[in-house]
Amino acid sequence: MFAQVISRYGDHDVLEYTEIPTPTPGPGEIRIRVAYVALNAIEWKIRSGLLADILPQNFPVILGNEISGIVDHVGDGDHDFRVGDRVAGFVRGGGDAEYVLTTPNRVAIVPDELPLRNAVTIPQGVETARRALAELAVSAGETVLVNGAAGAVGSAAVQLLAGSGTKVVGTARPENHAYLRRLGATPIEYGDAMLDQLATVAPDGVDRALDCGGRGFVRRILPLVPANRILTVVDLDAPALGVPITMGPGPLELFADSFRDVLPRAAANEFATEIAAEFPLRELAEAQKMNEHGHFRGKIIVRVGAPDQ
């Protein structure tokens, strides 16, 4: 099979599209023929060495852990998956490859009405948003400011909050404001205009703030919201300001229970996700460049086998 492999830390040119042996599932494992991989910021941060002290790598490695595809081989074990099942979720051994191994508790069945290219945008965003909101301890009736609300994690957080009776204010570029309104948030702009607009749409202030976009948000909001009522998923400098960051579980601790219930909602058009761009696996470096630059709506996905659209 073909995969994108890195053998050292570095820039995008360390990614190597190469042929490697196809893995065989052992007891308790299933193999998936990958249709799509969704990109997450942690991949370029690992590749660049930015997280070398936190998540050291044993090279060579294949990155990517959020996939959709078709079960094509099952190992021995007691589970309900069968060859031909359409699934999405988290994998073991890296998702930037034509075939991957995982365990049954890390993937969920994708409804027939939901294309695999859309299903792949759901697992990580929903898992991160749910974990962050739980750590932030949001209560019904509060007003919550979500920074980077048009991104994958931010838009998941907006929808989860709006469905719980919480008033949501979300930051985004003006061209994404109509999208945020559809999701249930009151939109305001990033940056210097944020505080003035926030005073208009939330004159009584906000109770808590979730940072999914970084770019100086924590410093801007600290005068208005206590540090213990702010949480970031992206700003590595925030702890120095007294603001906690949630790094999340390791790749082997990501399970389908965190997102399974959202797949039927997405199939019924009751939960929205966006695809910012699609690249073939050979062009993973270009996809990571776009992901590293940021400022896009939704998720970047990589087409691998794509048995359906």
Secondary structure, 3 states (H helix, E strand, C coil): CEEEEECCCCCHHHCEEEECCCCCCCCCCEEEEEEEEECCHHHHHHHHCCCCCCCCCCCCECCCCEEEEEEEEECCCCCCCCCCCEEEEECECCCCECEEEECHHHEEECCCCCCHHHHCCCHHHHHHHHHHHHHHCCCCCCEEEEECCCEHHHHHHHHHHHCCCCEEEEECCHHHHHHHHHHCCEEECCHHHHHHHHHHHCCCCCCEEEECCCCCHHHHHCCCCCHHHEEECCCCCHHHHCCCECCCCCHHHCCHHHCCCHHHHHHCCCCCCCEEEEEEHHHHHHHHHHHHHCCCCEEEEEECCCCCC
